[in-house]
Amino acid sequence: QVQLVESGGGLVQPGGSLRLSCTASGSIFSIYAMGWYRQAPGKQRELVASITSGGSTNYADSVKGRSTISRDNAKNTIYLRMNDLKHGDTAVYYCNAAEGPGIDYWGQGTQVTVSS
């Protein structure tokens, strides 16, 4: 089992920045990728960014160029830095850890609201 704890959400003005953190604990040796998903009201959960154990990254087109996902292996933590936030970024952001095909773990979610 893997446990994920997220932090860093909140209220941000349009054009602002934030950094989300997700710390993993438990059987983390089997994780091959971690990432951030988000779900806005009435919409499906979507991938925001992911990073593999080897450091390869992937971003949704909607955040590419203004977001950076990174990891600190010593702290078992990944980060998502988002700049130039837009109203469309408002959502609950979930941390994900992938252990294998169909084996995913999820954090409890953290609310990000972009509003003036």
N, C-alpha and C positions, 0 to 999 in steps of 0.2 A: 504493500500500500504506500501511496505517496500523498502527502498533505501539502497543500499550497496556501500560502497566506499572502494576500495582496494589500498594498497600501498606496497612497498617493493621489487618490481621486479627490474631487471637490468641484467648486465653482470657479470657473475661469472666464475672463473676458475674451471676446473675439480678438484674435491676433496674439493672444497670450500663449504661454507654454506651461507644460507640466511634465512630471516624471512619475511614472508608475513603477512600483517595485513588486516582485513576487519571489518569495523565498520558499524553496522546496525542502521537505524533510521526509524521513522514512526511507523506503527502498529506492533511493534516487539513482543507484548504480545502473538501473535498467532503463533509464530515460534516454531516448535518443534525440528528442527535440522538445523544445518548449516554445510557447508563443502566447500571444494576446489575441483574444476575440472580443467582439463587442456586439451588443444587441440593443437596438433602439426600440421604443414602443411600437408595436405593430409590425415589426420587421424580424426577419430571420437573423440568427446569430451569424456573424461573418468574421473571417480571418482579418486581422489587422496586420500582424507581423509575426514571424517565427524565426527561430534560430536553432540550428542543429548542434549536437555535441561537438561537431567539428568546426563550428563557427559560421557555417553558411547561413545566409539570411534571405528572407523572402518578405515582400511587402505588398499590401493591397495597393492598387493603383491610386486609390483615393487619398492615401497618406504618403505615398512615395515622394521622396524629395524633401519632406518636412518632418520625417520621423526617423528615429534610430533605435533599433533594438540591440541590446548588448547583454553580456553575461559576466558574472564574477564567479568563477568556479570555486574559489576558496570559500565563498559565502553561500554557495548554492542558490544564487539569486540572479534573476534576469531583470532588466530594466527596459522601459519603453519611454523614450523622450519624444514628445510631440510638440512641434512649434507651429506658429501661425494657426492656432486652433480656430475652427469654424463651427457655426451652429450645427452643421451636419455631423460633427464629431460627438455630439451629445448622445450618451448611451451608457449602459452598464458594461464595464470592461471586465472580462474574465481571463484569468491566467489558465493556461492549459499545459499539461505535460503528457507527452505521448510515449508509451512504453512499448507498443507494438501495434500491429493492425487491429483496430477496433478497441484498443485498450488505452483509454484516456482518463486523465484525472483533471478535475476542475477546482478552481478556487471559488470562494463565495461571491465574488464579484465586487466591484467598486464603482460607484456612480461618478461619472464625469459629466458636468453640465457646463456648456459654453453659452454664456448669456451676459448681456450688459446690464 
